[in-house]
Amino acid sequence: MPRVDGDTWDLASSVGATATMVAAARAIASAAPEPVIDDRFAAPLVRAVGVDFFTKLVDGELTESDLGDDPQMNIVRFADGMAARTRFFDEFFEQATASGIRQAVILAAGLDARAYRLDWPAGTVVFEIDQPDVIEFKTRTLADLGAEPTAERRTVAVDLREDWVSALRAAGFDPSAPTAWIAEGLFGYLPSEAQDRLLDLITENSAPGSRVAAEAVPGIADVDHDAVRERMKSVTDQWAEHGFDLDFGELVYLGDRTDAATHLDTLGWETSTATSNELLARYGLPVLDEEAQFGQAYYITAAK
């Protein structure tokens, strides 16, 4: 069903299911012959969610030939894209902590396991923000797996549409200390004004020396939205034949939106960007035909 104000989800439904889909892609990418990432927690987390479609993907029971060849949603190409995206944000945190930053915030953390798999310097605190059910599931599942965080992990169980800043500060966040923030795979699920407000709040709570990395989605005001949604639906119809019935077109906010890098510039950040194809090429992965994509995402790094 379409998004509505105040809607909620778990990791098997709505927006939450996309977090599981991304984790499945990270698991597939980690199992590649020459992987560019190593997320050993992705596959067991996906299996624990229990969506049969995703479990079959990570176990190799569903393959590229089963799921259609749309270049945007082809599962091998999607796994490549998620591998490049994951590597980008991994390297962002590595560079931020190398500069001396010891406070990190992961917005809409989903099944992100960076607090468990990255080599954090001593004294680093990693805050994870997401809906309460998502936080509880991941914490419990990783504990059952015997996983231990490699940094001081503090969870903030709050919806980003609520007063997440107060919840973050209540968890011990220090706004006077430089912070490394990431917003990975988030902006497309926010209306334009909510995206802008999120960046405003990050800025208000970032001391000098802070850094931000984000995946930005292009505004597509001049694109036929019905055609885009129909294309998304044709892909998900193919996936539904294998038991996964979720219309991606109902989850995202199409239309014009503020350019995130430009907005950060106006807020006083120094920004640089790279397209998704530039990341794919950087990490030795096949690039995609830009004309065949819904709109090419791009990746921002910013320093204050």
Beta strands, then each sheet from edge to edge (+ up, - down):
strand 1: 103-107
strand 2: 125-130
strand 3: 152-157
strand 4: 180-183
strand 5: 211-216
strand 6: 270-275
strand 7: 298-303
sheet 1: 3+ 2+ 1+ 4+ 5+ 7- 6+
end
